Amino acid sequence: SLVFLDKLEELFVVILSRTRSVPFIIPPKFHGRDWFNLTNGEQVQDDSDPYVTPESGPRCSFHSLAGAYVIGSINPELYKFPEDKSETDFSECNIGRLWFSVQYEQEAERLLVSLIKARKLHPPTDSCSPFVKIYLLPDERRYLQSKTKRKTLNPQFDENFIFQVSSKTLYQRTLKFSVYHVDKQKKHHLLGQVIFPLKNETLTGDSKLVIWRDLEAENLEPPSEYGDIQFSLSYNDYLGRLTVVVLRAKGLKFQDERDAASVYIKVSLMNHNKFIKCKKTTAVLGSPNPVYNETFSFKADQMELDTASLSLSVLQSAEGDKTHLLGRVVVGPFMYTRGKELEHWNEMISKPKELVKRWHALCRNT
């Protein structure tokens, strides 16, 4: 009855406030069923003889449940939702965090972007008046902009934006959130940015998934002569696995601009200058600043790290099967490299299983 259920709910509240476990109780109307004894006075139903009256077990002290038998207990700790630590766990080098959601309406071909909030921003001065510019790359000329929030390191935006984009090109596009601070002289200072490629995301559906990403400091150095490439390296000494995450490139110099340039990156593993294996990213069309965010793994024994190297070549597709080399970088041990390329390789070895991210200048000497 409803009265019984109300009393049972009251009992659960009382017990939760006093103990870490909740008894699982069989109501009196089921007493005609059969039970066999377990430990600590607990009982469980025995289907072999349904008409034997059970022995008296522990009774509930609550008056409306007299005659009920405790057959077990429920631990409330097992049913708690995992604690959301996204607003509390910040590393020492963190420069801020951004929350947003993305959804795609296929029939209308609209990309809906909800800018929710930012936390723990690090402005150049004590005061902070942030706003956000949202780009849909590779188009960097047009953007949508949030309102400016005055004097806060933890702005709450709750604003919605719409990009019109074809479903055919949607998964080749990348969202870029640039977070700025406006000072008293109305100058804009970039606090950090989030790069969010759409190609691996599920964007259609009724529910909006809230996403958070840590801000990254933009590489403010001007592009090198042939452009720059950013990638991460990681080595798992237990599995003998070398991982490369190709993130993005910037400032690429196309050799033929008559058509929209299609650019991809080839990652080659070498040993003693002998080719072992290569893998390629998907091609990105029409941007001198392409974003890839693609991961590749190679088998490499730990003893081979002193003689192995990685070559990353940025290639532009031309007519037919031809390609133009836009630039190249090699990372590896002292046998092949010096400077930043050697430092990146050595840091990867010294930090097993960690992703070590760096920018590298491209060159064209082969």
Secondary structure, DSSP 4 states (H G I P E B T S, - for coil): -HHHHHHHHHHHHHHHHH-SSEEEEE-GGGTTS-EEE-GGG-EEE-TT-TTSPPPP--B-SSGGGTT-EEEEEE-GGGGPPPP--TTT---TT---EEEEEEEEETTTTEEEEEEEEEES---SSS---EEEEEEEETEEEEEEEPPPPPS-SS-EEEEEEEEE--TTTGGG-EEEEEEEEE-TT--EEEEEEEEEESTT----SSSPPEEEEE-B----SPP-TT-EEEEEEEEETTTTEEEEEEEEEES---S--SS--EEEEEEEEEETTEEEEEEEPPPEES-SS-EEEEEEEEE--GGGTTTEEEEEEEEEE-STT-EEEEEEEEE--TTT--HHHHHHHHHHHHSTT--EEEEEE-B---
